[in-house]
């Protein structure tokens, strides 16, 4: 979307900030593209956030690209990537102090429930923040089996735990999710400061009017763009091409809203403006100038479980 053409490996390297080397053994970019939505579903539920989940996915893929060159041939590259994503999600939780008891000790047990459509539907529909109320070991077991369909043996390999510990975590996590499903939801409307509201609405109004010169005038000199799953750009001169590419498309209508309580641009189908948004864009401001854009146009899987509200 920045006017340049990438083959898949170059696109992946550009996204990760890794330069091509003739001797580097490269992770299959087609496997990464195929698996990325599932990795995000896992990391989003592990971190309780579709946004933090994407941070964990990006970190996991960077780690995987760096580590792959040193790996012997892999019998199960998908399981290997999930193990790296699992570690990246836990690292993010530790860094942000969002889970104080990330890996509580589990009492060994052979007790487990059979997979049921009810458990699968419950896990898929549960709000992301509810997963954060489970210990990480229970959370990972429930997500991997009831959301992603992995077997007990595969889960034990991914989280590097015993089969009996995984069974116990799965059983306890399912029981706790059923309890949480009975509790009322908190539907408080997020607050938005007047100055930030004005900036967000001005950006959206100008974008919808296709006044991209006015949008470019809002950019900070050191503005950064993350076109998720595609590429990154830095600096006003480079980021301006992003708006040029949007000017040639007609499949978007921007509306103001919130994603996980954060002010956001919700991108809708112009033919169905009242339908659910297709994807979202996050903006960051500094001294009244646009300093950061994070666009999920090419990572629409992220909106699957996002908690959204229109402004």
C-alpha positions as CSV (number, residue, x, y, z in Angstrom):
1,X,0.0,0.0,0.0
2,X,3.0,2.3,0.1
3,X,3.5,2.2,-3.7
4,X,6.3,-0.4,-3.6
5,X,6.0,-4.0,-4.7
6,X,7.2,-6.7,-2.3
7,X,7.5,-10.4,-2.9
8,X,6.3,-12.3,0.1
9,X,9.7,-12.9,1.8
10,X,10.8,-9.3,1.3
11,X,7.4,-8.1,2.7
12,X,7.9,-10.2,5.8
13,X,11.5,-9.0,6.2
14,X,10.4,-5.4,5.7
15,X,7.7,-5.8,8.3
16,X,10.2,-7.3,10.8
17,X,13.0,-4.8,10.0
18,X,15.3,-7.6,8.9
19,X,17.7,-7.2,6.0
20,X,18.1,-9.9,3.4
21,X,21.3,-12.0,3.7
22,X,22.4,-14.6,1.2
23,X,23.2,-17.1,3.9
24,X,20.2,-16.7,6.1
25,X,17.8,-19.6,6.2
26,X,14.3,-18.1,6.0
27,X,11.1,-19.1,7.6
28,X,8.4,-19.9,5.0
29,X,6.5,-16.6,4.5
30,X,3.4,-18.5,3.2
31,X,3.3,-20.5,6.4
32,X,3.5,-17.2,8.4
33,X,0.7,-15.7,6.4
34,X,-1.5,-18.7,6.8
35,X,-0.9,-19.0,10.5
36,X,-0.9,-15.3,11.5
37,X,-4.7,-15.0,12.1
38,X,-4.6,-18.1,14.4
39,X,-1.6,-16.8,16.2
40,X,-3.4,-13.5,16.8
41,X,-6.6,-15.3,18.1
42,X,-4.3,-17.0,20.6
43,X,-2.3,-14.0,21.6
44,X,-5.3,-11.7,21.8
45,X,-7.0,-14.0,24.3
46,X,-3.8,-14.6,26.2
47,X,-3.2,-10.8,26.6
48,X,-6.9,-9.8,26.9
49,X,-6.6,-7.4,24.0
50,X,-6.6,-7.5,20.2
51,X,-4.1,-4.7,20.1
52,X,-1.7,-6.2,22.6
53,X,-2.3,-9.5,20.9
54,X,-0.9,-8.1,17.7
55,X,2.1,-6.7,19.6
56,X,2.8,-10.2,20.9
57,X,2.4,-11.7,17.4
58,X,4.8,-9.2,15.9
59,X,7.3,-9.9,18.6
60,X,6.9,-13.6,18.2
61,X,7.4,-13.5,14.5
62,X,10.5,-11.3,14.9
63,X,11.8,-13.9,17.4
64,X,11.0,-16.8,15.1
65,X,12.7,-15.2,12.1
66,X,15.9,-14.6,14.2
67,X,15.8,-18.1,15.7
68,X,14.9,-20.1,12.6
69,X,18.3,-19.8,11.0
70,X,19.8,-21.7,14.1
71,X,17.1,-24.4,14.2
72,X,17.6,-27.9,13.0
73,X,14.8,-29.0,10.5
74,X,11.4,-28.8,12.3
75,X,9.0,-31.7,12.3
76,X,6.2,-29.4,13.4
77,X,6.8,-25.7,12.4
78,X,3.3,-24.7,13.4
79,X,3.7,-26.0,16.9
80,X,7.1,-24.3,17.1
81,X,5.6,-21.0,16.1
82,X,2.8,-21.3,18.6
83,X,5.3,-22.1,21.3
84,X,7.2,-18.9,20.4
85,X,3.9,-16.9,20.4
86,X,3.0,-18.4,23.8
87,X,6.3,-17.2,25.2
88,X,5.9,-13.7,23.6
89,X,2.4,-13.3,25.1
90,X,3.7,-14.2,28.6
91,X,6.6,-11.9,28.2
92,X,4.3,-9.0,27.2
93,X,2.1,-9.7,30.3
94,X,5.1,-9.7,32.6
95,X,6.4,-6.4,31.0
96,X,3.1,-4.7,31.4
97,X,2.3,-6.1,34.8
98,X,-1.1,-7.2,33.7
99,X,-0.9,-10.7,35.2
100,X,0.8,-11.0,38.6
101,X,0.5,-14.8,38.8
102,X,1.3,-15.7,35.2
103,X,2.2,-19.3,35.7
104,X,0.7,-20.6,39.0
105,X,1.5,-24.1,40.0
106,X,-1.2,-26.6,39.0
107,X,-2.1,-29.6,41.1
108,X,-1.5,-32.7,38.9
109,X,-4.7,-34.3,37.8
110,X,-6.0,-36.7,35.2
111,X,-9.4,-35.1,35.3
112,X,-10.6,-33.4,32.1
113,X,-13.9,-32.8,30.3
114,X,-14.5,-34.0,26.7
115,X,-14.6,-31.4,24.0
116,X,-18.1,-30.2,23.6
117,X,-19.8,-27.7,21.2
118,X,-20.9,-25.7,24.3
119,X,-17.4,-25.2,25.5
120,X,-16.2,-24.3,22.0
121,X,-19.0,-21.7,21.6
122,X,-18.4,-20.3,25.0
123,X,-14.7,-19.9,24.5
124,X,-15.1,-18.3,21.1
125,X,-17.8,-15.8,22.4
126,X,-16.2,-14.9,25.7
127,X,-15.0,-11.3,25.9
128,X,-11.2,-11.0,25.8
129,X,-10.9,-9.3,29.2
130,X,-12.7,-12.3,30.8
131,X,-9.8,-14.6,29.7
132,X,-7.5,-12.3,31.8
133,X,-9.3,-13.5,34.9
134,X,-8.0,-17.0,34.3
135,X,-4.4,-18.0,35.3
136,X,-2.2,-18.1,32.3
137,X,-1.9,-21.9,32.3
138,X,-5.7,-22.3,32.3
139,X,-6.1,-19.5,29.7
140,X,-3.7,-21.1,27.2
141,X,-5.2,-24.6,27.5
142,X,-8.7,-23.4,27.0
143,X,-7.7,-21.2,24.0
144,X,-5.6,-23.8,22.3
145,X,-8.3,-26.5,22.6
146,X,-11.7,-24.8,22.5
147,X,-10.8,-21.9,20.2
148,X,-8.1,-23.3,18.0
149,X,-8.8,-27.0,18.1
150,X,-5.4,-28.4,19.3
151,X,-5.2,-31.8,21.0
152,X,-4.0,-32.3,24.6
153,X,-0.7,-33.6,23.4
154,X,-0.1,-30.7,21.1
155,X,-1.0,-28.2,23.9
156,X,1.4,-29.9,26.2
157,X,4.2,-29.5,23.6
158,X,3.4,-25.9,22.9
159,X,3.3,-24.8,26.6
160,X,6.0,-27.2,27.6
161,X,4.0,-28.8,30.3
162,X,2.9,-32.3,31.3
163,X,-0.3,-33.9,29.9
164,X,-1.8,-34.2,33.3
165,X,-1.2,-30.5,34.1
166,X,-2.8,-29.5,30.8
167,X,-5.8,-31.6,31.6
168,X,-6.2,-30.0,35.0
169,X,-5.8,-26.5,33.6
170,X,-8.3,-27.2,30.8
171,X,-10.9,-28.5,33.3
172,X,-10.5,-25.6,35.7
173,X,-10.4,-23.0,33.0
174,X,-13.7,-24.2,31.5
175,X,-15.4,-24.3,34.9
176,X,-14.2,-20.7,35.6
177,X,-15.3,-19.4,32.1
178,X,-18.8,-20.9,32.7
179,X,-18.9,-18.9,36.0
180,X,-17.8,-15.7,34.3
181,X,-20.4,-16.1,31.6
182,X,-23.1,-15.7,34.3
183,X,-21.8,-12.4,35.5
184,X,-23.2,-9.1,34.1
185,X,-21.1,-7.2,31.6
186,X,-19.7,-3.8,32.4
187,X,-20.9,-1.5,29.6
188,X,-19.5,1.9,30.8
189,X,-18.9,4.3,27.9
190,X,-15.2,5.4,27.6
191,X,-14.4,9.0,28.2
192,X,-12.6,11.1,25.6
193,X,-10.9,14.4,26.4
194,X,-12.3,17.4,24.4
195,X,-8.9,18.1,22.7
196,X,-8.4,14.5,21.7
197,X,-12.0,14.3,20.5
198,X,-11.5,17.4,18.3
199,X,-8.4,15.9,16.7
200,X,-10.0,12.6,16.0
201,X,-13.1,14.1,14.5
202,X,-11.0,16.5,12.4
203,X,-8.9,13.6,11.0
204,X,-12.0,11.6,10.1
205,X,-13.9,14.5,8.5
206,X,-10.9,15.4,6.3
207,X,-10.2,11.8,5.4
208,X,-13.9,11.2,4.4
209,X,-13.8,14.4,2.4
210,X,-10.6,13.1,0.7
211,X,-8.8,16.2,1.7
212,X,-5.5,14.4,2.0
213,X,-3.5,17.6,1.7
214,X,-5.2,18.8,5.0
215,X,-4.4,15.4,6.5
216,X,-0.7,15.6,5.5
217,X,-0.6,19.0,7.2
218,X,-1.5,17.3,10.4
219,X,1.5,15.0,10.4
220,X,4.4,15.4,12.8
221,X,7.8,15.4,11.2
222,X,8.8,12.1,12.8
223,X,5.4,10.4,12.3
224,X,5.5,6.6,12.3
225,X,3.2,4.2,10.4
226,X,2.6,0.6,11.1
227,X,0.6,-1.0,8.3
228,X,0.1,-4.2,10.2
229,X,1.2,-7.4,8.5
230,X,2.6,-5.3,5.6
231,X,5.2,-2.7,6.3
232,X,6.3,0.2,8.5
233,X,7.3,3.7,7.5
234,X,8.8,6.6,9.4
235,X,9.0,10.3,8.7
236,X,6.5,12.7,7.2
237,X,7.9,12.4,3.7
238,X,7.6,8.6,3.5
239,X,4.3,8.3,5.4
240,X,2.6,10.7,2.9
241,X,2.5,7.9,0.3
242,X,0.1,6.0,2.6
243,X,-2.6,8.6,2.1
244,X,-2.0,8.6,-1.7
245,X,-2.8,4.9,-1.8
246,X,-6.0,5.4,0.2
247,X,-7.0,8.2,-2.3
248,X,-7.2,5.6,-5.0
249,X,-9.6,3.3,-3.1
250,X,-13.3,3.6,-2.5
251,X,-14.0,0.7,-0.1
252,X,-13.8,2.7,3.1
253,X,-15.9,5.1,5.2
254,X,-14.4,6.3,8.5
255,X,-16.4,6.7,11.7
256,X,-15.1,7.7,15.2
257,X,-15.3,5.1,18.0
258,X,-13.4,3.1,20.6
259,X,-11.5,-0.2,20.5
260,X,-11.0,-1.6,23.9
261,X,-11.7,1.8,25.4
262,X,-9.1,3.5,23.2
263,X,-10.1,6.2,20.8
264,X,-10.0,4.7,17.3
265,X,-11.0,5.1,13.7
266,X,-13.6,2.4,12.7
267,X,-13.5,1.7,9.0
268,X,-16.8,0.7,7.5
269,X,-18.2,-0.4,4.1
270,X,-19.5,2.8,2.5
271,X,-22.4,0.8,1.1
272,X,-23.4,-0.4,4.6
273,X,-22.3,2.3,7.0
274,X,-24.4,0.9,9.9
275,X,-23.0,-2.6,9.6
276,X,-20.1,-3.9,11.7
277,X,-16.8,-2.2,11.0
278,X,-14.4,-4.0,8.6
279,X,-11.2,-3.0,10.5
280,X,-9.8,-0.2,12.6
281,X,-7.0,2.3,12.7
282,X,-5.3,3.7,15.9
283,X,-3.9,7.2,16.0
284,X,-1.4,8.8,18.3
285,X,-1.0,12.5,18.9
286,X,1.9,14.7,20.1
287,X,1.5,18.4,20.7
288,X,-1.5,18.4,18.4
289,X,0.2,16.7,15.5
290,X,-0.3,13.2,14.3
291,X,2.6,11.2,15.5
292,X,1.5,7.6,15.0
293,X,-0.8,5.6,12.7
294,X,-1.5,1.9,13.2
295,X,-3.7,0.6,10.4
296,X,-5.2,-2.9,10.5
297,X,-6.4,-2.9,6.9
298,X,-4.3,-6.0,6.1
299,X,-4.9,-7.6,9.4
300,X,-8.7,-7.7,9.6
301,X,-8.6,-10.8,11.7
302,X,-7.8,-8.5,14.6
303,X,-11.3,-7.1,14.7
304,X,-12.8,-10.5,15.3
305,X,-13.0,-10.3,19.0
306,X,-12.4,-6.6,19.5
307,X,-14.6,-4.7,22.0
308,X,-15.9,-1.7,20.0
309,X,-18.2,1.2,20.5
310,X,-19.1,4.1,18.2
311,X,-18.6,7.6,19.4
